[in-house]
């Protein structure tokens, strides 16, 4: 899992694909944290993407580095119940405290992927399965 987390960190921005009915939706994310050997992500419960994740938990995450190596991470979204994941996310990405706080009233939900696979995809050649 650390290889996945390291790749996401080095890429900076990654893209999360969900579905809105029959229409695929893709948007940039940046926040992630590895806790207990699992990479966790964050989303606001007021956002359309959160509602899409609840309706259809299948998603794909893609990140790319400047050298052309890219990551494909596919699985089923599972929302975390334990507050330790949200705490770790806020510790790892302090800018999120400006968004998710009592003043704004916005609530952050953390999630991870289960039944997941991850591949490093070179521009040419064969993918490397890392999860």
C-alpha positions as CSV (number, residue, x, y, z in Angstrom):
1,X,0.0,0.0,0.0
2,X,2.9,2.4,0.6
3,X,3.8,2.2,-3.0
4,X,0.3,3.5,-3.9
5,X,0.4,6.2,-1.2
6,X,3.9,7.3,-2.4
7,X,2.8,7.5,-6.0
8,X,-0.3,9.7,-5.1
9,X,2.0,11.9,-3.0
10,X,4.5,12.4,-5.8
11,X,1.7,13.0,-8.4
12,X,0.1,15.6,-6.2
13,X,-3.3,15.7,-8.0
14,X,-5.2,12.6,-8.8
15,X,-8.6,12.1,-10.4
16,X,-11.6,10.2,-9.0
17,X,-14.1,8.8,-11.4
18,X,-17.7,8.1,-10.3
19,X,-21.1,7.8,-12.0
20,X,-24.0,10.2,-12.0
21,X,-26.7,7.8,-13.3
22,X,-25.4,6.8,-16.7
23,X,-23.0,9.7,-17.0
24,X,-19.4,9.2,-15.8
25,X,-18.0,12.1,-13.7
26,X,-14.3,12.8,-13.1
27,X,-12.8,15.4,-10.8
28,X,-9.5,16.3,-9.2
29,X,-8.6,15.3,-5.6
30,X,-5.4,15.8,-3.7
31,X,-6.0,14.8,-0.1
32,X,-5.0,11.3,1.0
33,X,-3.4,9.6,4.0
34,X,-2.1,6.1,4.7
35,X,-3.3,4.8,8.1
36,X,-2.9,1.2,9.2
37,X,-1.6,0.2,5.8
38,X,-4.7,1.5,4.0
39,X,-4.9,4.7,1.8
40,X,-7.8,6.9,2.8
41,X,-9.4,9.8,0.9
42,X,-11.7,12.7,1.9
43,X,-14.8,14.2,0.5
44,X,-17.4,16.7,1.7
45,X,-20.8,15.3,2.5
46,X,-22.4,18.3,0.9
47,X,-20.9,17.6,-2.5
48,X,-22.6,15.8,-5.5
49,X,-19.6,13.4,-5.7
50,X,-20.5,12.2,-2.2
51,X,-24.1,11.4,-3.2
52,X,-22.7,9.7,-6.4
53,X,-20.4,7.5,-4.2
54,X,-23.4,6.5,-2.0
55,X,-25.5,5.6,-5.0
56,X,-22.8,3.7,-6.8
57,X,-19.7,2.9,-4.7
58,X,-17.6,1.6,-7.7
59,X,-14.9,4.1,-8.6
60,X,-11.5,4.5,-10.3
61,X,-8.6,6.7,-9.2
62,X,-6.0,7.8,-11.7
63,X,-2.8,9.8,-11.2
64,X,0.1,10.6,-13.5
65,X,3.7,11.7,-13.0
66,X,5.5,14.1,-15.4
67,X,7.6,11.1,-16.7
68,X,4.4,9.5,-18.1
69,X,4.1,6.7,-15.5
70,X,0.5,6.6,-14.3
71,X,-1.5,4.8,-11.7
72,X,-4.9,3.1,-12.0
73,X,-6.6,2.2,-8.7
74,X,-10.0,0.6,-8.9
75,X,-12.4,-0.6,-6.3
76,X,-15.4,-0.2,-4.1
77,X,-15.8,2.9,-1.9
78,X,-16.2,2.1,1.8
79,X,-16.8,5.1,4.1
80,X,-14.8,5.0,7.4
81,X,-16.7,5.2,10.7
82,X,-13.7,5.7,13.0
83,X,-12.8,9.4,13.5
84,X,-9.1,8.5,13.6
85,X,-9.1,8.6,9.8
86,X,-10.5,12.1,9.6
87,X,-8.1,13.2,12.3
88,X,-5.2,11.7,10.3
89,X,-6.5,13.4,7.1
90,X,-6.6,16.8,8.8
91,X,-3.1,16.3,10.3
92,X,-1.7,15.3,6.9
93,X,-3.6,18.0,4.9
94,X,-4.0,21.0,7.2
95,X,-5.6,23.1,4.5
96,X,-8.7,20.9,5.0
97,X,-9.2,22.5,8.4
98,X,-10.2,25.8,6.5
99,X,-13.0,23.9,4.7
100,X,-14.2,21.4,7.3
101,X,-14.9,23.1,10.6
102,X,-17.6,24.4,12.9
103,X,-17.7,27.8,11.3
104,X,-18.4,26.5,7.8
105,X,-20.5,23.6,9.0
106,X,-19.1,21.4,6.3
107,X,-18.5,17.8,7.2
108,X,-15.7,15.7,5.8
109,X,-16.2,12.0,5.2
110,X,-13.2,9.7,4.7
111,X,-13.2,6.6,2.6
112,X,-11.0,3.9,1.2
113,X,-11.3,1.3,-1.5
114,X,-12.0,-2.4,-0.9
115,X,-12.0,-5.2,-3.4
116,X,-9.4,-3.1,-5.1
117,X,-6.6,-3.4,-7.6
118,X,-3.8,-1.0,-8.4
119,X,-1.5,-0.9,-11.4
120,X,1.4,1.3,-12.3
121,X,1.1,1.9,-16.1
122,X,4.2,2.8,-18.0
123,X,3.8,4.8,-21.3
124,X,5.1,1.7,-23.1
125,X,5.3,-1.8,-21.8
126,X,3.4,-3.9,-19.3
127,X,1.6,-2.7,-16.3
128,X,2.9,-3.6,-12.8
129,X,0.3,-4.8,-10.3
130,X,1.0,-3.2,-7.0
131,X,-2.2,-4.2,-5.2
